[in-house]
Amino acid sequence: MSIKSDKWIRRMAEQHRMIEPFEPNQIKVSNGEKVISYGTSSYGYDIRCADEFKVFTNINSTIVDPKNFDPDSFVEVA
């Protein structure tokens, strides 16, 4: 399967409920605050899974093991 255009994604979401909930435009700011982008872009769809998420930061200057992240290396954002 090839990469699908924004027109195809919109059509499939509207006609076949491929994405629920569906956002037809790309959202980068919500209620005056920057958010991780979501919605339809030119060739793709940025998803959002929840209102809260974790951001990795090496604030503790620890050694980062990509297969075993230290839970203290994440900041929760809501």
N, C-alpha and C positions, 0 to 999 in steps of 0.2 A: 504494500500500500504506500502511496506517495504522500507527501505533505499536502494537506488540504488548505485551500484559501479561506479567508475570512467569510466570503460569500457562501461557500459550501458549509462551513461550520454554522453560520446563522440559519441557513435553510434547514439543515438537519436538526438543529435545536428547536426550531419553530415547528417543523412538520412531524418530527419523530421523537421529540423530547429527549434528545441525545445527552443534553446537559441540563441538570436541574439543581439549584436554580441557575438560570442563564442570564448573563449580563452581556448585552450586545455591544457595548462600548468598553474601551479600556479605561479603568478607573485607577487614578494615581493619588487622588486627594478625596477624602471623605470627611464631611463636616469641618472643612477648613484644615484638616490634619493630613499629612502625608501617610499613605498606607502602602504596603507591598502591593504592587499592581495586580489587577485581575481583570478579566474580560477578554473580548475578542481583539486581537492585534492583526496585522496584515497577513501573516501566515502562521496562525496558531491561536491558542486560547490559554491565557494565564489563569490558573485555578486558585481558589482559596478554599482551605479546608475548615477553618474555624476563625472566630473573632480574635482568638489569642494564639500566639506562637512564640517560639523561643529563638533567640538570636545568639549565635556563637560569638564569644569574646574571650580572648586570652588575657583577661584582666589580672589573673593570678600569676602570669608568666610561668606557667607550668609547661612541661613537655607535652606536646599534643600527639596522642596516639589515635589516628583516624579510625581504628577498629575498636577503640575502647575510650570514648570521650568521658572526661570527668564531668559529672553533672553540675559541679560548681562553675563550669566554664560557659554556662548558658544564662542569659538574662531573659526573664519572661516579659512579654509585651502583650497588653490586652487592649 
